[in-house]
Amino acid sequence: MTEILGSLLLLLGVLTVLVGGVGLFRFPDFFCRLHSASIVDTLGAGLVLLGMLVLSGSVVIAFKVAMIGALIFFLSPMTAHALARAALRSGMHRDKPGSGPSTGGMK
């Protein structure tokens, strides 16, 4: 039973990350893409790590996976916030898609 639950969580996490990857191509500007990537990254990684937590046989491994999950849970939103602030400070604005120096050629 735990193998089925763990595998289902892993599969759901991978599918979540794949859908978020599609959002990176579909959204119009940097800030929408950043929002999509940060939310989906945290949720998908959390589901994958939860699946790994269910499938782990050792308490030590489960503790390590839980610590990795806590790091991702706290650091991923802070990283997205730092990227958004840096983009705003460099002159990129949400109301002008493709504005600013670091658009990467995507409009």
C-alpha positions in Angstrom: 0.0 0.0 0.0 2.8 2.4 0.8 4.5 1.7 -2.5 1.3 2.7 -4.4 0.9 5.9 -2.3 4.6 6.8 -2.7 4.5 6.1 -6.4 1.4 8.1 -6.9 2.9 11.1 -5.0 6.0 10.9 -7.1 4.0 10.8 -10.3 1.8 13.6 -9.3 4.8 15.7 -8.4 6.5 15.0 -11.7 3.3 15.9 -13.6 3.0 19.1 -11.6 6.5 20.2 -12.6 5.9 19.3 -16.2 2.7 21.4 -16.3 4.6 24.2 -14.7 7.3 23.9 -17.4 4.6 24.5 -20.0 3.6 27.6 -18.1 7.1 29.0 -18.7 6.5 29.0 -22.4 2.8 30.1 -22.3 2.9 33.2 -20.0 3.7 36.5 -21.6 6.3 38.2 -19.4 9.0 37.6 -16.9 7.0 38.1 -13.8 4.2 35.7 -14.8 6.9 33.1 -15.8 8.6 33.6 -12.5 5.4 33.2 -10.5 4.5 30.0 -12.4 8.0 28.5 -11.9 8.3 29.3 -8.2 4.8 28.1 -7.2 5.0 24.9 -9.3 8.6 24.2 -8.3 7.7 24.3 -4.6 4.5 22.2 -5.0 6.1 19.6 -7.4 9.3 19.2 -5.4 7.2 18.9 -2.2 5.1 16.1 -3.7 8.1 14.3 -5.0 9.8 14.6 -1.6 6.7 13.5 0.1 6.6 10.4 -2.2 10.2 9.7 -1.3 9.4 10.2 2.3 6.7 7.5 2.1 9.0 5.2 0.2 12.0 5.6 2.4 12.6 2.6 4.7 14.8 4.3 7.2 14.1 7.0 9.8 17.5 8.6 9.0 16.7 8.9 5.3 13.2 10.2 6.1 14.7 12.9 8.3 17.1 13.9 5.5 14.3 14.1 3.0 12.2 16.1 5.4 15.1 18.6 5.9 15.5 19.0 2.1 11.8 19.6 1.8 12.0 22.3 4.5 14.8 24.0 2.7 13.0 24.0 -0.6 9.8 25.2 1.1 11.5 28.2 2.5 14.2 29.0 -0.1 12.2 28.7 -3.3 9.8 31.6 -2.5 12.7 33.7 -1.2 14.7 33.1 -4.4 11.7 34.1 -6.6 11.2 37.2 -4.5 14.9 38.2 -4.9 14.7 37.6 -8.7 11.6 39.7 -9.0 13.2 42.6 -7.0 16.3 42.4 -9.1 14.3 42.6 -12.2 12.3 45.6 -11.0 15.5 47.4 -9.9 17.0 46.7 -13.3 14.2 48.5 -15.0 11.9 45.6 -16.0 8.2 46.4 -15.4 5.2 44.1 -15.6 3.0 46.5 -17.7 5.6 46.5 -20.5 6.2 42.9 -21.6 9.7 42.4 -22.9 11.1 45.6 -21.3 14.3 45.7 -19.4 17.8 44.5 -20.1 17.4 40.8 -19.3 14.4 39.5 -21.2 16.4 36.8 -23.0 14.9 37.7 -26.4 11.5 36.5 -25.4 8.5 38.8 -25.9 
